[in-house]
Amino acid sequence: MTVQTESALTKAAASEWIVYVLRCADATLYTGITNDLPARLVTHNAGRGAKYTRGRLPVTLVYTELAVDRSAALRREREIKKLKPGEKRVLIGA
């Protein structure tokens, strides 16, 4: 059995990237990526996140998708951002 230190676990968690979609207070959708989703949600709702979400608070998480690395997350984010509004609603199950 291998025992991992806290720093090893933190590095492992930091290597996992997440593509996420938020629903803003005005019902628009925002797509982003992060490797620390809980912290990123706090940042968005504190008004220190993306410029787009600052004026549309509060935001709620409506969709997540794991990516193997940052590159893959960026590619998927771009794909989602190119979707038409109806296609995004289907993706998030709305």
C-alpha positions as CSV (number, residue, x, y, z in Angstrom):
1,M,0.0,0.0,0.0
2,T,1.4,3.4,-1.0
3,V,0.8,6.3,1.3
4,Q,0.7,9.7,-0.5
5,T,1.6,12.9,1.2
6,E,-0.8,15.8,1.2
7,S,1.4,17.7,-1.3
8,A,1.3,14.6,-3.6
9,L,-2.5,14.5,-3.4
10,T,-2.7,18.2,-4.1
11,K,-0.5,17.8,-7.2
12,A,-2.6,14.9,-8.4
13,A,-5.8,16.9,-8.0
14,A,-4.3,19.9,-9.6
15,S,-3.6,17.9,-12.7
16,E,-7.3,17.2,-13.3
17,W,-9.0,19.8,-15.4
18,I,-12.7,20.5,-15.5
19,V,-14.7,22.2,-18.1
20,Y,-17.8,23.9,-16.5
21,V,-20.9,25.8,-17.4
22,L,-22.5,28.4,-15.2
23,R,-26.0,29.8,-15.4
24,C,-25.9,33.5,-14.6
25,A,-28.6,35.5,-12.9
26,D,-29.8,36.8,-16.3
27,A,-30.2,33.2,-17.5
28,T,-27.2,33.4,-19.8
29,L,-24.6,30.6,-19.8
30,Y,-20.8,31.0,-19.2
31,T,-18.3,28.3,-20.0
32,G,-14.8,28.0,-18.4
33,I,-12.1,25.7,-17.2
34,T,-10.4,25.2,-13.9
35,N,-8.4,22.7,-11.9
36,D,-10.1,23.8,-8.6
37,L,-13.8,24.0,-9.2
38,P,-14.9,24.8,-5.6
39,A,-12.4,27.7,-5.4
40,R,-13.4,28.9,-8.9
41,L,-17.1,29.0,-8.0
42,V,-16.3,31.1,-4.9
43,T,-14.2,33.5,-7.0
44,H,-17.0,33.9,-9.6
45,N,-19.7,34.6,-7.0
46,A,-17.4,37.0,-5.1
47,G,-17.3,39.1,-8.3
48,R,-13.6,38.4,-8.9
49,G,-14.1,35.8,-11.6
50,A,-14.5,36.4,-15.3
51,K,-15.5,39.9,-16.4
52,Y,-18.6,38.4,-18.1
53,T,-20.0,36.9,-14.9
54,R,-19.2,40.0,-12.6
55,G,-22.3,41.8,-13.6
56,R,-24.5,38.7,-13.8
57,L,-24.3,37.4,-10.2
58,P,-25.1,35.1,-8.6
59,V,-24.0,32.2,-10.8
60,T,-24.9,28.5,-10.4
61,L,-23.0,25.5,-11.7
62,V,-25.1,23.6,-14.2
63,Y,-22.6,21.3,-16.0
64,T,-19.1,19.8,-15.6
65,E,-17.0,17.6,-17.7
66,L,-13.5,16.2,-16.9
67,A,-10.6,16.7,-19.2
68,V,-7.3,14.8,-19.3
69,D,-5.2,17.9,-19.3
70,R,-5.4,21.7,-19.7
71,S,-5.0,21.5,-23.5
72,A,-8.0,19.1,-23.8
73,A,-10.0,21.3,-21.4
74,L,-9.3,24.4,-23.6
75,R,-10.3,22.5,-26.7
76,R,-13.6,21.3,-25.2
77,E,-14.3,24.8,-23.8
78,R,-13.9,26.2,-27.3
79,E,-16.3,23.6,-28.7
80,I,-18.9,24.3,-26.1
81,K,-18.6,28.1,-26.6
82,K,-19.3,27.6,-30.3
83,L,-22.6,25.7,-29.7
84,K,-25.8,27.5,-30.4
85,P,-28.0,28.3,-27.4
86,G,-30.3,25.4,-28.0
87,E,-27.4,23.0,-28.3
88,K,-26.0,24.2,-25.0
89,R,-29.4,23.7,-23.3
90,V,-29.4,20.1,-24.6
91,L,-25.8,19.6,-23.3
92,I,-26.7,20.8,-19.8
93,G,-30.0,19.0,-19.8
94,A,-32.1,22.0,-19.5
